[in-house]
């Protein structure tokens, strides 16, 4: 049980004294970057699904193409 206690103490010491935590402003900036990247990625995936999903004038989407290939 002594090893577990040493582990907890060293983990606490590292989190409190050795880790450099970001400021609130840095956290906000990172969140905005992640949100913008996620929106751009979602738009790209939607456009790919739409472009490759149009067959015969009807939109089937990626799953429609996949199902038509395996059946």
C-alpha positions, 0 to 999 in steps of 0.5 A: 500500500506504500507504493500506491500512496507514493504514486498518489503523492508524486502524481499530485506533486507533478500536477500542482507544481510541474504542469503549466496550466493554460490561462483562461484566454489561451483555453478560449483561443484553443476552443475556438480553433477546435470549433472552427476546424470541426465545422470546416471538417464537417462541411468538407465531409458533407460536400464529399457525401453530396458530390459522390452521392448523386446518382441518376438525379437522386441523392443516395449519400455514401451509404447508398453508394456502399449498399448498391455496391454490396448488393 
